[in-house]
Amino acid sequence: MRDANGQILCQLQGKWTSWDFKFSRDGIEFAHVTKKWAGLGKELFTTADNYILNIDGKVPANNDLRVLIMAAVMCIDMVLKE
């Protein structure tokens, strides 16, 4: 992910076969997203999913990176899981 000037803010890393993604730069993790297991019945018979997004406290509350991370998580869900 890059800012308006083309500077790298962070990289998205993960496996498309599972819900385990992290946002990091230079070995520092800014955020991590995983899928929360909803139980066998819900997983088999519905398309509803629950996710856990943890944005590290190192990212200030008013930082645009928080918005970009949330938007990236929504895009991953739409592209890979719908």
C-alpha positions in Angstrom: 0.0 0.0 0.0 1.3 3.4 -1.0 0.5 7.0 -0.1 -0.4 9.7 -2.5 3.4 10.4 -3.1 4.1 6.8 -3.9 5.9 6.0 -0.6 5.3 2.5 0.7 3.2 2.6 3.8 3.0 -1.2 4.4 2.8 -4.5 2.6 -0.1 -6.9 2.7 1.0 -10.5 3.2 -1.1 -13.6 3.6 -2.4 -16.8 2.0 -5.4 -16.7 -0.3 -6.4 -20.2 0.9 -7.0 -19.1 4.5 -7.9 -16.0 6.4 -4.6 -15.0 7.9 -3.3 -11.7 6.6 -0.9 -9.1 8.1 0.0 -5.6 7.2 3.7 -4.8 7.9 6.7 -2.8 6.8 10.4 -3.4 7.6 9.5 -6.3 9.9 7.0 -4.2 12.0 3.5 -5.5 12.0 0.8 -2.8 11.9 -2.3 -5.0 11.7 -3.4 -8.6 11.5 -6.7 -10.0 10.3 -8.0 -13.6 10.9 -11.3 -15.3 10.4 -13.3 -16.3 13.5 -14.6 -19.8 13.4 -18.4 -19.7 13.7 -19.1 -23.4 14.2 -19.7 -26.2 11.8 -23.4 -25.5 11.1 -22.9 -21.8 10.3 -19.7 -22.4 8.2 -21.4 -25.1 6.1 -24.9 -23.6 5.6 -24.4 -19.9 5.4 -22.1 -17.4 3.7 -21.9 -15.2 6.9 -18.3 -14.7 8.1 -16.9 -13.0 11.2 -13.4 -11.5 11.2 -11.0 -10.2 13.8 -9.0 -7.2 12.8 -6.3 -6.1 15.2 -4.6 -2.8 14.4 -1.6 -2.2 16.6 -1.5 0.7 19.0 1.7 2.0 17.2 -0.7 3.3 14.4 -2.2 6.5 15.8 -6.0 6.8 15.9 -6.1 9.6 13.3 -3.6 8.0 10.9 -4.9 7.4 7.4 -3.2 4.0 7.4 -6.1 2.7 9.6 -8.6 3.6 7.0 -6.5 2.0 4.2 -6.1 -1.2 6.2 -9.9 -1.4 6.8 -10.6 -0.8 3.1 -8.0 -3.5 2.2 -9.7 -6.0 4.5 -13.1 -5.3 2.9 -11.6 -5.8 -0.6 -9.9 -9.1 0.4 -13.3 -10.3 1.6 -15.1 -9.3 -1.6 -12.4 -10.6 -4.0 -11.4 -13.8 -2.3 -14.3 -14.9 -0.2 -17.5 -13.9 -2.0 
